[in-house]
Amino acid sequence: MTTTKPLHTFHIPVMGLAYTIDSPIRVAKYGISSVISIIDDDLIEKMNAFYSEKLSLPYQEISQKMHDYRAERITSYLNLVDKIVKDKFENFKNELAESKLALENYIAMLPNKSEIKKGLQNLMDDGIAFKENIKNYLENNLSAGAIDVNIMTKVDKDNFIKDEQLPVAFNDAHASLRGFANSNLTSSVVLSAGMNPRLYSYFENFDAFFPDSNNTLKKKIILKVSDFRSAMIQGNFLAKKGLWVSEYRIESGLNCGGHAFATDGYLLGPILEEFKQKKEQLIQSAHDLMVKALAQKGLHVPEQPLELKITVQGGVGTAEEHDFLVDYYHVDSVGWGSPFLLVPEATSVDEATRKLLAKAKEEDLYLSHISPLGIPFNTLRGTTNEHLKEKRIHDNNAGSSCPKKFLALSKEYGAKGICSASKKFQDLKLEELDSKKDTLTAEMFENAKNKITEKSCLCVGLANASYLENDIKIKGQAQGVVICPGPNMAYFDHEVSLSEMVQHIYGNTSILTVTNRPNMFVKELKMYLDYLKNEIATVSAEITAPQIKKWNLFKNNLAEGIAYYQSLFSSSDAAENKNQSTQYLLHFYKEELFGIKIPELKLA
């Protein structure tokens, strides 16, 4: 695997199903890494056809009648993306060697501390044999951004042909992994949404995930984690199979886009501190276990631990925050997600949704319960999906026709699984609720009804933006667009070019027009306080001792987090110009935390 140091200190994480489906085609030539979701093979097949036609490349349809169509579609599309990116990258290097203006614009997009930026500037200043020198320098120092892929480990539905269940290898996530493993890519798979032991074990079937005789990995594993303990458990589980985790991608529990996996009150700053302090422990523990496993398998055993990166994402919005994460916590890269939804050159979003995102204020971005996975989901008010769903509920026709079934994971009504956003599921649930109507108050009945009908068809809603942007025909029941930005979206209010966004990240310009944006750590703290208050306020059943124990732990962890931040922001190391207002907010939220009363068990 190439050891060329990445050009950038940021990456674009996966967003939805469609929003980064072709981001590498758009940005990889600039050295920017991004992540494609490979769950929706239907969207992938349509994008394969779209780009093949657009670029006059041969295209062979892979229909659902084929034996392993899901994996085949993914492999085919990833190979196409790989080819397009390589061609674009070669053309881009030629353009930079031919055009001083193109080179100047490119230099402006590079990090200020970049050695490559300095090298290119020196060559431009020299001016002697400009073209030849630049060409050689670019050839030796430039690399395209990574074409990484994402698999949400929980989206691993069993599949059937008629009533016969197929082997586990044909489960959705398993087939996605096989599609990536069989592709030409030399890149990484990002595993998100927690541990799936069966899927993790399936990695052992592919040689590309094991180190070769040069200690390189053709394909790498990245784990998205929310704390150090989870990283250690999952990393060691894989290491016992001879598999190395090349990167831990730490994501804020709540201050992120998409599904939100709240921690027990552990805040991002203290989590990053633990990774900073214990990184060697993480490396050594996994290396020792991996060495034993590789020896038992009779495979090549690296003498030294392989490279391990720590990256972070969730709520970053200014160059100061970006630099602080890189300089203080020594992270290898920072994920910038939601702000890139306002960059047409980088992400696939239809025009109407982009306008809605630009107008969004804090109150428009909220943690919803619309996901059929039953996991809190960050979303935006006023989407076309919301309007269509409300109309169906009003017409007593709630639920989706469920054409894709990726989230048909509930086994409540049969082994094949059913999605809680589907009309079939909601009809059954509403019927059950109706039979209990006489035993419930009007308010209880309405609340229960809303809980059933609020689920949205994410499979279709999260893919539609790409179809709309590219004028690809949308078949079936209208679902509109679901979009899942993080709360940080509220502070970005207009469409920007890729160059402007990158220069904002590196502090050479600012695209923010708001002046009251809170520090990312403080924003996350506020979200955790609200989350705890809401958990206590909305508990519907009788309160149990484990719940009380959990809430107390949550509160204690928040108190420790606040104390950590108060110390951090009073030290000279903290690259934060608004220290005074930050300290005031920390004090304010500390008082608010102590004002939260944890219920006590009532003795019978």
Secondary structure by P-SEA (a helix, b strand, c coil): cccccccccbbbccccccccccccccccccccccccccccaaaaaaaaaaaaaaaccbbbbbcccccaaaaaaaaaaaaaaaaaaaaaaaaaaaaaaccaaaaaaaaaacccccaaaaaaaaaaaaccaaaaaaaaaaaaccccccbbbbbccccccccccccccccccccaaaaaaaaaaaccccbbbbbcccccaaaaaaccccccccccccccccbbbbbbcccaaaaaaaaaaaaaaccccccccccccccccccccccccccaaaaaaaaaacaaaaaaaaaaaaaaaaaaacccccccccbbbbbbbcccccaaaaaaaaccccccbbbbccccccccccccccaaaaaaaaaccccccccccccccccbbbbbcccaaaaaaaaaaaacccccccccccccccccccccbbbcccaaaaaaaaaaaaaacccccaaaaaaaaaaaaccccccccccaaaaaaaccccccccccbbbbbccccccccccccaaaaaaaaacccccccccccccaaaaaaaaaaaaaaaaaaaccccccaaaaaaaaaaaaaaaaaaaaaaaaaacccccccaaaaaaaaaaaaaaaaaabbbbccccc
